[in-house]
Structures are given as structure tokens and as C-alpha cells.
């Protein structure tokens, strides 16, 4: 009877420990998922540039909009999302089991976390965009695809087209 009682208490302690580890794992994964998409809020009327544009000189053309078409922007593989997800998944997985089982669940958690982190990163970089066709004063036409930040560009409107190395941006 005493042996049964100590086994029961040991099982209850192990269950409580496993639940606590699972809660910690969920907290870590949740924190990474919340932090991964980014911290900068893009607002209406605020021009948004990628960090690679910083300090880059661009030639500016005054152009007229000849067409505006909504498009879907597909997210790209996001190495930050993959890395953060793999790290969180590996930590969470290592908290499950002991010894060899802990190592296996850590590897499984890292793989699953990396896949989930990649999808979160893709979703964060996906969205609505615009294909804007413009005409320069010399008659040359350019099509530029960029994120739709609610600028409501209109056909016939005079805007600026900024051209740098491999970037094209339409702005007022």
C-alpha cells in the first residue's frame, strides 16, 4: 500500500512538472510568434522603404499615372522567422522527455518551429499591392509594383518615380 502511494505521488509530481514545461514551451513559442512579424507600424500617408534603401541615392522623375491595378504580394522566405521559430521550437521540444527522448523532441521541435517561423515570416511580408504604370515626359512607360498603403493613386495624377539600383518607387 505504501509503495502504491509513493508511486501515485511520484506520478502526480511528474505530471505537474510536464505541465509546467509545456506551459513554458507555449509561452516561448507565443512570444516568438508575436515578435517575429516586426515592430514598425506602417501608416496611411507614410512612405515605407526597406532598410536596404537607407542612404541610397535615387534619380527622381516626374511622371503621370496611366494605370493602377491591385495585386497580391506573396511573402518570401524569411530567415529571421525560420531562425526564431527553430530556436523556440528546439527549446520547447527539449523540455519534453529526458535523455535521448529530450534530444529527439528538441530536434523535432526545431524542425517544426522553423517551418512555422517561415510561414509566419511569409505572412508578415505578404499583403496587398499595386501595379502602377506611369509615363515619363519623353513617353517612356514604366510599371512599378509596390505595397498598397492606401495612397489612392488616380489615373492622370502627376507623381514622382524614384529609381535606384534595382528599386522603383512611386510617391507623391
C-alpha positions as CSV (number, residue, x, y, z in Angstrom):
1,X,0.0,0.0,0.0
2,X,2.8,2.4,0.9
3,X,4.5,1.6,-2.4
4,X,1.4,2.4,-4.4
5,X,1.0,5.7,-2.5
6,X,4.6,6.8,-3.3
7,X,4.2,5.8,-7.0
8,X,1.0,7.8,-7.2
9,X,2.7,10.9,-5.6
10,X,5.7,10.4,-7.9
11,X,3.4,10.2,-11.0
12,X,1.5,13.4,-9.9
13,X,4.8,15.3,-9.4
14,X,6.0,14.1,-12.8
15,X,2.7,15.2,-14.4
16,X,2.8,18.6,-12.7
17,X,6.4,19.0,-14.0
18,X,5.5,18.1,-17.5
19,X,2.5,20.5,-17.5
20,X,4.8,23.3,-16.3
21,X,7.3,22.5,-19.0
22,X,4.6,22.5,-21.6
23,X,3.3,25.9,-20.3
24,X,6.8,27.4,-20.5
25,X,7.2,26.0,-24.1
26,X,3.9,27.5,-25.2
27,X,5.0,30.9,-23.6
28,X,8.3,30.8,-25.5
29,X,6.7,29.9,-28.9
30,X,4.0,32.5,-28.4
31,X,6.5,35.3,-27.6
32,X,8.5,34.5,-30.7
33,X,5.4,34.4,-32.9
34,X,4.3,37.8,-31.6
35,X,7.7,39.4,-32.0
36,X,8.7,37.9,-35.4
37,X,6.4,39.9,-37.8
38,X,8.1,43.2,-37.0
39,X,7.8,46.2,-34.8
40,X,7.4,49.1,-37.2
41,X,3.8,50.2,-37.8
42,X,3.2,51.4,-41.4
43,X,0.6,54.1,-41.5
44,X,-1.5,55.6,-44.2
45,X,0.2,58.5,-46.0
46,X,3.6,57.4,-44.6
47,X,6.0,56.3,-47.3
48,X,7.6,53.0,-46.3
49,X,11.0,51.9,-47.5
50,X,13.0,48.8,-46.8
51,X,16.1,49.2,-44.7
52,X,18.3,48.5,-47.7
53,X,17.1,51.8,-49.1
54,X,18.8,53.8,-46.3
55,X,21.4,56.2,-47.7
56,X,20.8,55.1,-51.3
57,X,20.7,57.9,-53.9
58,X,17.8,57.7,-56.3
59,X,17.1,59.6,-59.5
60,X,13.6,61.2,-59.5
61,X,11.3,61.5,-62.5
62,X,8.1,63.5,-62.6
63,X,5.6,61.1,-64.3
64,X,1.9,60.7,-65.0
65,X,-0.1,57.6,-63.9
66,X,-1.7,55.8,-66.8
67,X,-2.9,52.7,-65.0
68,X,-3.3,51.3,-61.5
69,X,-4.1,47.7,-60.8
70,X,-4.4,45.9,-57.4
71,X,-2.1,42.8,-57.0
72,X,-1.3,40.3,-54.3
73,X,2.2,40.4,-52.8
74,X,3.5,37.0,-52.0
75,X,5.7,36.8,-48.9
76,X,9.2,35.5,-49.3
77,X,11.1,33.0,-47.1
78,X,12.1,34.9,-44.0
79,X,15.4,33.8,-42.4
80,X,14.6,35.6,-39.2
81,X,11.3,33.8,-38.9
82,X,12.9,30.4,-39.6
83,X,15.7,31.0,-37.1
84,X,13.4,32.4,-34.3
85,X,10.9,29.6,-34.9
86,X,13.6,26.9,-34.9
87,X,15.1,28.3,-31.7
88,X,11.8,28.5,-29.9
89,X,10.8,25.0,-31.2
90,X,14.1,23.5,-30.1
91,X,13.9,25.0,-26.6
92,X,10.2,23.9,-26.3
93,X,11.0,20.4,-27.6
94,X,13.9,19.9,-25.3
95,X,11.6,20.4,-22.3
96,X,9.7,17.3,-23.2
97,X,11.1,14.0,-22.0
98,X,14.5,13.1,-20.6
99,X,17.8,11.9,-22.1
100,X,17.6,10.6,-25.7
101,X,13.8,11.5,-25.8
102,X,14.6,15.1,-24.9
103,X,17.2,15.3,-27.7
104,X,14.8,13.9,-30.2
105,X,11.9,16.2,-29.2
106,X,14.3,19.1,-29.4
107,X,15.2,18.3,-33.0
108,X,11.6,17.7,-33.9
109,X,10.6,21.0,-32.2
110,X,13.4,22.9,-34.0
111,X,12.2,21.5,-37.4
112,X,8.6,22.2,-36.7
113,X,9.4,25.7,-35.2
114,X,11.5,26.5,-38.3
115,X,8.6,25.6,-40.6
116,X,6.1,27.6,-38.6
117,X,8.5,30.6,-38.3
118,X,8.9,30.6,-42.1
119,X,5.2,30.7,-42.6
120,X,4.8,33.5,-40.0
121,X,7.5,35.4,-41.8
122,X,5.9,34.9,-45.2
123,X,2.6,36.0,-43.9
124,X,4.2,39.1,-42.4
125,X,5.7,40.1,-45.8
126,X,2.5,39.2,-47.8
127,X,-0.2,41.7,-48.5
128,X,-2.0,43.9,-50.9
129,X,0.0,45.7,-53.5
130,X,-0.4,47.9,-56.6
131,X,1.0,47.7,-60.1
132,X,1.3,51.3,-61.2
133,X,2.0,52.1,-64.8
134,X,3.4,55.6,-65.4
135,X,4.6,57.6,-68.4
136,X,7.6,59.9,-68.4
137,X,7.5,63.3,-70.3
138,X,9.5,61.6,-73.1
139,X,6.7,59.0,-73.5
140,X,8.6,56.1,-71.9
141,X,6.4,53.8,-69.8
142,X,7.3,52.1,-66.6
143,X,5.4,49.6,-64.4
144,X,6.1,49.6,-60.7
145,X,4.8,47.0,-58.2
146,X,4.8,48.2,-54.6
147,X,2.8,47.7,-51.3
148,X,-0.6,49.4,-51.1
149,X,-0.5,51.8,-48.2
150,X,-3.9,53.4,-49.0
151,X,-2.4,56.2,-51.2
152,X,-5.4,56.0,-53.6
153,X,-3.3,56.8,-56.8
154,X,-5.5,58.0,-59.6
155,X,-5.1,57.7,-63.4
156,X,-3.8,61.1,-64.8
157,X,-2.2,62.1,-61.5
158,X,1.3,63.6,-61.6
159,X,3.6,61.8,-59.2
160,X,7.3,61.1,-58.6
161,X,9.0,57.9,-59.6
162,X,12.2,57.3,-57.7
163,X,14.7,55.0,-59.4
164,X,17.7,53.4,-57.7
165,X,19.9,50.4,-58.4
166,X,17.2,47.8,-58.6
167,X,14.3,49.7,-56.9
168,X,11.5,51.7,-58.3
169,X,9.1,53.6,-56.0
170,X,6.0,55.8,-56.9
171,X,5.3,58.6,-54.4
172,X,3.5,61.9,-54.2
